[in-house]
Amino acid sequence: MSNTLSLATRLRSMDDADLAAAVRSRGLSITGIKDFFDLAEAFLDPASVQQMLTRLERDTLAVIGTIAESERPIGAADVAARLTAAGNGTADPGTADIDTADIDTATLESVASRIAFAVDLLILEQESDHYTAYDSVRDRLKAWPSIGLPSIAELAAGSPPAALEPVPDVDRRFIDRLAAERAFAATTAITELLTELEREPARELARGGLALPDGKRLSGAMAIELDAVAEFLAVADQSGLVALDAATWMITDRGGSWLLESTGERWASLAGAWFDQLPGDIRALLSERSTSLWGAGLRSYIDWLYPAGGGWMDERASANTRHAELLGITANQAPSTPGTFVLSGRIDAAEETISALLPPEVEQVYLQHDLSVVAPGPLTPRVDARLRSLADVESRALASSYRISVSSVNRAMAAGETAESLLEFLSSVSLTGIPQPLAYLIAEVSQRYGLIRVGEQLEPGPEQLEFEA
């Protein structure tokens, strides 16, 4: 039976969900495919096979190559035995008769798992508990040495590059300090992003990207460059803090509750969401190196691990680690101490560690005679939210400043505040009492507030018409 006929028969017997998953995993275009024979030919096309092989890591390629080298169908135990012998330098992976008695359970389970994965990708064909490779797969692997890629024997016997260098303790302190600065800056920027979107949503263009006026508005509120707004918006979206609805970015209910959490809790939510969205292979790759310097060493390991597609994998790793640098999970391509916990899936420990590195939150401020408010450190969410309701943010950093004005006090009273409630709150948080100009401003605004009401003019009634006549 030809490979095409055999695979077409196999495809016909698959249920729709498995068939769709196989097409997606192989990245096939179904344009022009009319029947199962056309689909089988698409799966066996040399270009399609090569594309799939470039996305497989070395151990899986070695398993597939060992099966491809065999002259007859082969079982998982025989594959494991041949790979073990090849790794020891005692036999070629294509050797037919090797003792399987000494193969340990972990090795056998690993080989069986990789075989099952290749079968699902339609790279291998299963006959009972034995396996064969399709001819196009076998031909591609045999042609690899001619294009500078490793042979099957080299895949089986190759040893990884030297282990990545661990982060020295002296560098760890510097990395943690830098990571804490980035974590605070990112959390602050996203806080301002959500606050501004809560005040006024932002429009998304049909071709993608924020409308320029909204981008500039958010950039000013966040105190960052215009080009950086999209990155922070992506982090907020990934964390479920914002959502795009009818081409408009708006804060979500989760975003509203996030604003009331401590800085450490906010950061942990962002870091946990980043970790959760990592593709499985990238997560495993980074988690295994959670205490090592990355950079050139990691790229070298990726090139070895993915001998036919290191560049593709390196691009994916870079794309997924960009936000890690932004959030302080890593600093200068090295995991921070809280980042190491994140990469291990221990988000609670990461939150505890980052909280100890961040500046402590305060609940007291300095009220100035010029109607400005200066916070000597990051304010607790409760005080910050209340202060924003009656003052405008002027600068946001370790020491933030706010300004109280007629319009800001009017805004607070429109939200239900009174002169008494404002003075009571300010007295409770002020380290300098309430300056006379501020007390006078609040009293004056409260006396004027509500004296003039604007509404729709009503048509005069009969009595009024008669009086006017």
C-alpha positions in Angstrom: 0.0 0.0 0.0 1.5 3.4 -1.0 2.1 6.0 1.7 -0.6 8.3 0.2 -3.2 5.5 0.1 -2.3 4.5 3.7 -2.5 8.0 5.0 -5.7 8.8 3.2 -7.3 5.7 4.7 -6.1 6.8 8.1 -7.4 10.4 7.6 -10.8 9.0 6.6 -11.1 7.1 9.8 -10.3 10.1 12.1 -13.0 12.1 13.7 -13.5 15.7 12.8 -11.9 17.2 15.9 -8.7 15.1 15.6 -8.5 15.8 11.9 -8.9 19.6 12.4 -6.2 19.5 15.2 -3.8 17.7 12.8 -4.3 20.2 10.1 -3.8 23.1 12.5 -0.7 21.6 14.1 0.9 21.1 10.7 -0.1 24.5 9.5 -1.7 23.2 6.3 -3.7 25.3 3.9 -6.8 23.5 2.7 -7.2 25.6 -0.4 -7.7 23.3 -3.4 -8.0 20.1 -1.3 -11.0 18.1 -2.6 -10.7 14.7 -0.9 -8.7 12.7 1.5 -6.1 11.8 -1.1 -5.4 15.5 -1.7 -5.1 16.0 2.0 -2.7 13.0 2.4 -0.5 14.4 -0.4 -0.5 17.8 1.4 0.7 16.1 4.6 3.4 14.1 2.8 4.6 17.0 0.7 8.4 17.4 1.3 8.0 21.1 2.1 5.3 20.4 4.7 7.3 17.6 6.3 10.5 19.8 6.4 8.5 22.7 8.0 7.2 20.3 10.7 10.6 18.8 11.4 12.1 22.3 11.9 9.8 22.8 14.8 10.7 19.6 16.7 13.3 19.5 19.4 16.3 17.2 19.2 15.1 14.2 21.3 11.9 13.9 19.3 13.8 14.1 16.1 16.1 11.4 17.3 13.2 9.1 18.0 11.6 9.8 14.6 15.0 9.3 13.0 15.6 6.0 14.7 12.2 4.7 13.5 13.0 6.0 10.0 16.3 4.2 9.9 14.7 0.9 10.9 14.1 -1.5 8.0 10.9 -2.9 9.6 8.3 -1.6 12.0 9.8 -1.1 15.5 8.4 -0.9 19.0 9.1 1.8 21.6 11.4 -0.4 23.7 13.6 -1.1 20.7 13.7 2.6 19.9 14.8 3.4 23.5 17.4 0.7 23.4 18.9 2.0 20.1 19.0 5.5 21.3 20.6 4.5 24.6 23.3 2.5 22.7 23.9 5.4 20.3 24.2 7.9 23.2 26.8 5.6 24.7 28.6 5.4 21.4 28.2 1.6 21.2 25.9 1.3 18.3 24.3 3.1 15.4 20.6 4.1 15.9 19.7 2.0 12.9 21.1 -1.3 14.4 18.5 -4.0 14.3 19.2 -6.2 17.3 19.8 -4.6 20.7 18.9 -5.8 24.1 16.0 -3.9 25.6 16.2 -5.5 29.1 18.2 -2.7 30.7 16.1 0.2 29.5 14.9 2.2 32.5 11.2 3.1 32.9 11.7 6.8 32.6 13.6 6.5 29.3 10.9 4.2 27.9 8.1 6.5 28.9 9.8 9.5 27.4 10.3 7.7 24.1 6.7 6.4 24.1 5.5 9.9 24.7 7.5 11.3 21.8 6.3 8.6 19.5 2.7 9.3 20.4 3.3 13.0 19.7 4.8 12.2 16.2 1.9 9.8 15.4 -0.6 12.6 16.2 1.4 14.9 13.9 1.0 12.3 11.1 4.8 12.0 10.9 4.7 8.3 12.0 2.3 5.5 11.3 1.3 3.0 13.9 0.8 -0.7 13.2 -0.3 -2.4 16.4 2.4 -1.5 18.9 5.1 -0.9 16.2 5.8 2.2 14.2 7.1 3.2 10.8 8.0 6.6 9.2 6.4 7.8 6.0 8.8 7.7 3.0 8.8 11.5 2.7 9.9 11.8 6.4 12.6 9.3 5.9 13.9 11.0 2.7 14.0 14.5 4.4 16.0 13.2 7.4 18.4 11.4 5.2 19.0 14.5 3.1 19.7 16.7 6.1 23.5 16.3 6.1 23.7 17.6 2.6 22.1 20.9 3.7 24.2 21.3 6.9 21.8 19.7 9.3 22.7 16.8 11.7 22.4 13.2 10.6 20.2 10.7 12.4 23.3 9.4 14.2 24.3 12.9 15.3 20.8 13.6 16.6 21.0 10.4 18.8 24.5 10.9 20.1 24.8 14.7 20.3 25.5 16.2 23.7 24.1 19.5 24.9 26.3 22.6 25.2 27.7 23.5 28.6 25.1 24.3 31.3 24.1 27.9 31.5 26.0 30.0 33.9 24.2 30.6 37.2 23.5 34.2 38.3 26.2 35.2 40.8 25.0 36.5 44.2 26.6 39.9 43.6 24.8 40.2 40.3 21.6 38.8 41.9 21.3 41.9 44.2 21.7 44.3 41.3 19.2 42.3 39.2 16.7 42.3 42.0 17.0 46.0 42.5 16.6 46.7 38.8 13.7 44.2 38.6 11.9 46.0 41.5 12.3 49.3 39.7 10.8 47.9 36.5 8.0 46.1 38.4 7.0 49.3 40.2 7.2 51.4 36.9 5.1 48.8 35.0 2.5 48.5 37.7 2.3 52.3 38.0 2.0 52.8 34.3 -0.8 50.2 34.0 -2.6 51.8 37.0 -2.6 55.1 35.1 -3.7 53.3 31.9 -6.8 51.8 33.7 -7.6 55.0 35.5 -7.6 56.9 32.2 -9.6 54.3 30.4 -12.1 54.3 33.2 -12.5 58.1 32.7 -12.6 57.9 28.9 -12.3 54.7 26.7 -9.9 54.6 23.8 -10.6 53.9 20.2 -9.0 51.1 18.2 -8.4 51.7 14.5 -9.8 49.2 12.0 -6.3 48.4 10.7 -5.1 47.9 14.3 -3.5 50.1 16.9 -4.8 53.0 19.0 -6.2 56.1 17.4 -3.4 58.8 17.6 -5.3 61.2 19.9 -6.1 58.4 22.4 -2.6 57.1 22.2 -1.2 60.6 23.0 -3.7 61.0 25.8 -2.8 57.7 27.4 0.9 58.3 26.9 0.6 61.6 28.8 -1.4 60.0 31.6 1.1 57.1 31.9 4.2 59.4 31.6 5.7 57.1 29.0 6.7 57.3 25.3 3.9 57.0 22.8 5.4 53.9 21.2 5.4 52.1 24.6 1.6 52.4 25.2 0.8 49.4 23.0 3.1 47.1 25.1 1.5 48.1 28.4 -2.0 47.8 26.8 -1.1 44.3 25.7 0.0 43.3 29.2 -3.2 44.7 30.6 -5.3 42.8 28.0 -3.4 39.6 28.7 -4.2 40.0 32.4 -7.9 40.6 31.7 -7.8 44.2 33.0 -9.0 45.7 29.8 -11.1 44.5 26.9 -11.8 45.5 23.3 -15.5 46.0 22.7 -16.9 47.4 19.4 -13.4 48.9 18.5 -13.2 50.5 22.0 -10.7 49.7 24.8 -12.4 49.8 28.2 -11.6 48.8 31.7 -13.1 45.5 32.9 -14.6 44.6 36.2 -11.4 42.7 37.0 -9.5 45.9 36.2 -11.6 47.8 38.6 -10.9 45.4 41.4 -7.2 45.2 40.5 -6.9 49.0 41.1 -7.9 48.4 44.8 -5.1 45.8 45.4 -1.7 46.5 46.8 1.3 47.1 44.5 2.6 43.6 45.2 -0.7 42.0 44.5 -1.1 44.0 41.2 2.3 42.9 40.1 1.7 39.3 41.0 -1.5 39.3 38.8 0.4 40.7 35.8 3.3 38.2 36.3 1.0 35.2 36.8 -1.0 36.1 33.7 2.3 36.3 31.7 3.4 32.9 32.9 -0.1 31.3 32.3 -0.1 32.4 28.6 3.3 31.0 27.8 3.2 28.2 25.2 4.1 24.9 26.8 7.5 24.4 25.1 8.6 28.0 25.9 7.4 27.6 29.5 9.4 24.4 29.9 12.5 25.9 28.3 12.5 29.0 30.5 11.5 27.2 33.7 14.4 24.8 33.4 16.7 27.9 33.4 15.0 30.0 36.0 18.3 30.6 38.0 20.7 31.0 35.0 21.9 33.9 32.9 20.0 33.8 29.6 21.3 35.9 26.7 23.8 34.3 24.4 23.9 31.1 26.4 20.2 30.5 26.1 20.3 31.2 22.3 23.1 28.7 21.9 21.1 26.1 23.8 18.0 26.8 21.6 20.1 26.4 18.5 21.3 23.0 19.8 17.8 21.9 21.0 16.1 22.8 17.7 18.8 21.9 15.2 16.6 22.6 12.1 14.7 25.6 13.5 16.7 27.4 16.1 16.0 30.8 14.6 12.2 30.1 14.7 12.3 29.1 18.3 14.6 31.9 19.2 12.1 34.4 17.8 9.3 32.8 19.8 11.4 32.9 23.0 12.3 36.5 22.4 8.6 37.5 21.8 7.5 35.8 25.0 10.3 37.2 27.1 9.8 40.8 26.1 7.1 41.3 28.6 9.2 39.5 31.3 11.7 42.3 31.0 9.0 44.9 31.1 7.5 43.5 34.3 10.8 42.9 36.1 10.4 39.1 36.0 13.9 39.3 34.4 16.4 42.2 34.3 19.1 42.3 31.7 18.2 38.8 30.5 18.5 37.2 33.9 15.6 36.0 36.1 15.2 38.1 39.3 14.5 36.3 42.6 10.7 37.0 42.3 11.0 36.0 38.6 12.5 32.7 39.5 9.4 32.0 41.7 7.2 33.0 38.8 9.0 30.6 36.4 8.5 27.9 38.9 4.7 28.6 39.1 5.0 29.9 42.7 3.1 33.1 42.3 2.4 33.6 46.0 6.1 33.3 46.8 6.9 35.7 44.0 4.4 38.3 45.4 5.9 38.0 48.9 9.4 38.5 47.5 8.6 41.5 45.2 6.6 43.1 48.0 9.8 43.1 50.2 11.7 44.7 47.3 9.2 47.4 46.5 9.0 50.7 48.5 6.5 50.4 51.4 3.1 51.9 50.8 2.1 54.9 52.9 -1.2 56.5 54.0 -0.1 60.0 54.9 0.5 63.0 52.6 1.7 66.6 52.9 -0.9 69.2 52.1 0.7 72.4 50.8 -0.5 76.0 50.9 -0.3 76.1 47.1 -3.1 73.4 47.0 -0.7 70.7 46.0 -0.6 67.3 47.7 2.7 65.4 48.0 2.9 61.7 48.9 6.3 60.7 50.4 5.9 57.2 48.9 3.5 55.1 47.0 0.0 55.4 48.5 -2.2 52.6 49.5 -4.9 51.9 46.9 -7.6 53.1 49.3 -6.0 56.5 49.9 -4.9 56.9 46.3 -8.4 56.2 44.9 -10.1 58.6 47.4 -7.4 61.3 46.7 -7.9 61.0 43.0 -11.6 61.7 43.4 -10.9 65.2 44.7 -7.5 66.0 43.1 -5.8 65.7 39.8 -2.6 63.7 39.5 0.4 65.8 38.5 3.2 63.3 38.7 3.3 59.6 39.5 6.5 58.0 40.9 7.9 56.9 44.2 6.8 60.4 45.5 3.6 61.3 43.7 2.0 64.7 43.6 -1.6 65.8 43.2 -3.3 69.2 42.9 -6.7 70.3 44.3 -8.6 72.8 42.3 -12.1 74.2 42.0 -12.9 71.8 39.2 -11.6 68.8 41.2 -13.6 69.7 44.3 -16.7 70.2 42.2 -16.0 66.7 40.7 -15.8 65.2 44.1 -19.1 66.9 45.2 -20.8 65.7 42.1 -19.8 62.1 43.2 -21.5 62.6 46.6 -18.8 64.3 48.8 -19.6 67.2 51.1 -17.3 69.8 52.6 -17.4 67.9 55.9 -16.5 64.5 54.3 -13.6 66.1 52.3 -12.2 67.8 55.4 -12.5 64.7 57.5 -10.7 62.6 54.9 -7.9 65.1 54.4 -7.4 65.6 58.1 -7.0 61.8 58.5 -4.3 61.5 55.9 -2.5 64.9 56.3 0.9 65.2 58.0 0.7 69.0 58.0 -2.9 69.7 58.9 -5.2 71.4 56.5 -3.7 74.7 55.1 -6.0 77.7 55.3 -6.1 78.2 51.5 -7.3 74.7 51.1 -10.0 74.9 53.8 -11.2 78.2 52.2 -11.3 76.6 48.7 -13.4 73.7 49.9 -15.8 76.0 51.9 -16.2 78.3 49.0 -16.9 75.6 46.4 -19.4 73.8 48.7 -21.3 77.1 49.2 -21.5 77.6 45.4 -22.1 74.0 44.5 -25.7 73.4 43.3 -26.8 77.0 43.1 -26.9 76.9 39.4 -28.6 74.0 37.7 -28.7 73.4 34.0 -31.5 71.4 32.4 -33.9 71.1 29.5 -36.2 74.1 29.1 -39.8 73.1 29.5 -42.7 74.5 27.4 -44.7 77.1 29.4 -48.0 75.8 30.8 -51.4 77.5 30.3 -51.2 79.4 33.5 -47.9 80.9 32.6 -49.1 81.8 29.1 -52.2 83.6 30.7 -50.0 85.5 33.1 -47.6 86.6 30.4 -50.5 87.8 28.3 
